[in-house]
Every structure is written in structure tokens, then in C-alpha cells.
Amino acid sequence: MPRKIVLIGPMGAGKTSLGKRLASKLRWAFADTDHMIVARTGADISLIFEREGEMGFRCREHEVLRDVLAEPRDMVVSCGGGIVLLAQNRQLLMAQALVIFLDISVERQLQRVKNDRNRPLLKYADRRQKLQQLREERWGLYEGIADIYLSTDENHFTTSFQRLIVSI
Ligand code: S3P
């Protein structure tokens, strides 16, 4: 049975960079659900949100998650921050992957998440308020399906990452 390690958590937590490092250490393939959506549609995420609404984006996100989990090879997969919103995605992840919740505080997020076409949810909103609201809505969903919790705050990141690598 091919193995999957999946990174979930808020925007700006470092899922993509950690995912790439983890995949290269393990010599496994790497995928990122946002990148897969952009590659499949030829449109960036903001455009998909504009044309199809958030629900259209969530449907596409579900399709890429289902497909990537079905790939017959060991993979590390980084997911968009909203992957946990659909119950079907949470079920797939719990059943088929080792799930790492990569957490970050709103303060650190504000420093890391600058203007970005891949984050339309922050486009019109007060960024602090929106990030806080998303944290409140989603934290329990991340925690509910995670096998491993890692915080990227206060420079614990490197230590936690090394511990994780050693334990695999
Ligand atoms: C989203 C996070 C983004 C991207 C989209 C929606 C979210 O991915 O999927 O803008 O709902 O939190 P990152 O978590 O990689 O920024």
C-alpha cells in the first residue's frame, strides 16, 4: 500500500516548504493541492474564486485530493488551508494518510502572508480579523484529524522538524 504524508494547517504555516523538504529527505514524490489545481485549470486561484466562487474551488480541491491520494506511489502532499472544510476530505485524510497539522499564530501569519494571488480570502478582508476568524472556525477541524502537531512559532520549527525526521 503506497504511503501518504499530508500537511494541513493555516495559510503561511510553511506546509509547502516543509512538505518539499520532507519529500526530498524521504525520497518520496511531492505534490501541493493548490499547484495541482492551477496546473489542471490553467487559472490561478483568485480567478477560480472569482469565476466559480469558493464552492467551485472546494470541488476542484476535493477532486485533486482524491486523485493524489489514489496515486500508486509514496508521496508527501501539502494542502490548501481550507482542505478540512469538507467532511469527505477529512474522511479521506483520516483513512488514507499520516496527517501533520502545521500550526502558526495569527501574528506570525500576518508577517508571512503578504499580497498573494493564491489567497483570495484575504483580498477584501481586514487580514488580522479574517485570519483570526479562520483560526477559530478551523482549528478544531485540523486538530480532529491530525496524527502529529507541529508549531512553527518561536523557532521550535527546526527542532520539531528534526525530531520528526528522526522518528520516521
Ligand atoms: C485557502 C488557502 C490557500 C488556498 C486558497 C484557500 C484557505 O492555500 O488554497 O487561497 O481557505 O485557507 P494555503 O494554505 O497554501 O495558503
Residues whose N, C-alpha, C, O or C-beta is under 5 A from the ligand:
A	BS01	S3P	G9 P10 M11 G12 D34 C79 G80 G81 G82 N118 R119 P120
